[in-house]
Amino acid sequence: TQQRLVHRYAFEELPSNPEVEVEEMSLDGGKVRLRTAKGKALIWRDYKAVSFHQLGVAAFFQDNSALLDLVNSQVLAKPLICLGDGHDGIWNLFGQIGEKQERIEILDWYHLIENLYKVGGSFQRIEEVKCFLWKGDVDAAISCCEGWSEPQVENFITYLNKHKHRIVNYGYLQAEGISIGSGSVESKIKQIAHRLKITGASWESGNVPQVLRHCCAYLNGCLF
């Protein structure tokens, strides 16, 4: 069957291209439903995807070492723009890519503002904080937040302090044509999810890496 052919085919991981320097990359995770015995509860497990904004995408199931090997085999720009959301696992991976002084870690602008809106409060106050964050002025944003009565505000201030070094002058970067969000990898994960989460689908854990390679080969235009 076609499914058996897919599982036997040797899809190539995204190769290193010495002629293309990776200037920007983003990381994110998705979930896949694993097959269980009849009557057993569903099991969902994580996979990670990396988008090289000039080259393509690759995804790995519970194999961070392979992901890091692939990334570090690329020709990485200095500095390298690294985009992600607020999850520790993503930043832990970025911490193993290239040299610290050669990375610019950027907290996804859209995730940042999504967390701001969760705080609540008046539209005027939220817009004031948003304006400071757009310019990368975290201290001013925190000063604005202090004194809010909304219960979520302390969590948001903690979040800002945690990622302070990743909150940049987004307006300047956008004007320079530099990405300020991890939408590149998120859009790829959504497309992979269309394959992994088709109605009723569950997967043998041993087959998941091959299914991910197949999805990425399609997204990278390698099946035409």
N, C-alpha and C positions, 0 to 999 in steps of 0.2 A: 504494500500500500504506500501511498504518498507519505504517510507518517513515518513508516519504517525507513523510507529513503532519506527523509530529513535526519533521522537519528543516526544513519550510517555516514552521511556526507561530512567531509572534513572541511568545515567552514573555517577560514583563516581569521585569527584575531586581527584587529586593526593593526597593520604593520607600521613600523617607524618609517617616516619619510624624511630623509636627511635634507630634502629641499624645502620642507615646510617647517617653520619654527612655530611651536605652540605658544601663542601669546596669552590666551585665555582658556580656562577650563572650569567646569562646574561639576559638582558631585551631588548625588541624591540617592535615596533608597526607594524601593518598591516592595510589594509583597506578592507571594505566590502561594496558592493553596496546594498542599501536598496530599497525596492519596493515602487514605487510612482504611483499615479493615471495616467491613460493613457494621454499622451500629456504633462505631467509634466517633468521637467528636472531631470536628474539622481542625486541621493544623495549618496555620499560616506561618511562613518563614520569610525573612528579609533577603533581598538581593541588593547589590549596589550597582549603580551605573555612573559612568564618567563620560562627559561630553567634551571633546576637544573641539573648540569652536571653529577651527579651520579644517579639521580632518574628518571627524565623525564621532561615533558613539561606540562604547563597549560596555557589556554588563557581566557581572560575576555573581554566582550564587554561593554565599558563605565561603568566599575565597579572597579575602582582602590582600593576601600576599601576591596573588596573580594580578590583581588590579594594580597594585603598587609597582610590580615588575614592569607591566605594560606602560604605565605612566612614566616611570623613570627611564624607560628605553627611548622615549621621544626626545626630540631636540627642543628643550624647554627655553623659552625666552627669559631674559634677565632684565627687568623683573617679570615674574609670571603672575598673572591675575588669577586668583582662586576665589570662586564664588560659591556660596552655600547658604543654607538656612541655619537655624540656631541649634541644630542637633549636635551633641558632643561627638558622636561617632564620625560625622563628616569632617569635623575639624581635626580629630585625631588622625584621620587618614591624610589630610592636607599636611599635617605636621611631619609626615614621613616622605614628603615629596620635595625633591630639590633641597636647597639650603634655606634656612629661615630668613636670612637677610636678603634672599633673592625672590621671596614670595610677597605678594600684596594680597592679604586676605580681606575679602569684602563680604559683609553681611548683606544678603539679598534685600534690596530696598523694599520689595513688595511684601516680604515676610515681616520686615521691621514695622511697616505701616499697618499690616494686618494685626500685629500685636498691640500697636497703639490704639486702634479702634476697639479692641477688646476691653480696654480700660473703661471706656464710656466717658460721660461728662459732656460739657457743652461743645457744640460745633466750633465755636470761636477758640476755645482753649485747645482743642485737639489740633486745629489748624495752626495755632501758634507753635505748638511742640513740633508739628510736622515740618514747619518752615525751618526751625533750628536744626532738625535732623537732616533735612535736605542739604544743608550747608556743612554737615558733619560736626556741628557744635553740640556735643553731648552734654557738657556741663550746663549750658543754657537750657537745654531740653529738660534736664533733671530738675533744675531750679524752678522751671514752670510747673513740673509735676508735683513738687512738694506742696503739701497743704490740701491736695485734692481729697475729697471725702470718699471717692470710689474705692471699694475694697481691693480692686485689682492693681491699684497704682503702685503699691510696694513691690509687687512681683515684677512690674514693668521696669521700675527703677533698678532692681537687681539685674534684670535682663540687660539693660543699657550698660550698667557697670561691667558686667561680664564680657560684653562684646564691644566695649568702648574702642579698642584698637582696630576693630573691623568696621566701624561706622565712619565712613569717609565723606568727603565733599562730593556727594552724588551729583549735584548740579554741574560741577566742574568736569567730572569724569564723563558724564553724558554728553556734554558739549564737545569733549575731545574724542567722542566716538567709542568710548570704552563701555563695556556692558556693566550694568548696575544690578542685574538680577540673574538668577540661575534658571531662567525660563528655558534655556537651550536643553538642559538635561531633563527638566520636568516635562517638557513636551514629548521628549523621546520616551520617558517612562510611561506616559499616558498611552502612547502608541504601542509600547510593549504590552501594557496592561490589556489592550484590546485582544491580544493574542492569548495571554495567560488566563484571563478571566472570562472567556467565552462561557456562555450559560452551562453550568454544571461541570465545568472543566476542573480536573484535579490532576496532579502530575506525580509520577515517581520521582523521588528526590534525585536519583542518579541521572534522570533525563533532563532535569531543569537546565544545567549548563548548556547543553546542546540546543535546547529551545531558545535560550537567550542569545546564543551565537547566531542562530538562524534569523531571529528578529533583527539583530543588529546588522547582519549582512544585508538584509532587505532595506533597512533604514539608511545604510551607507551606500546604497545603489550598487551593491556587488552581485545582485542576482539577475541583472539584465544583460 
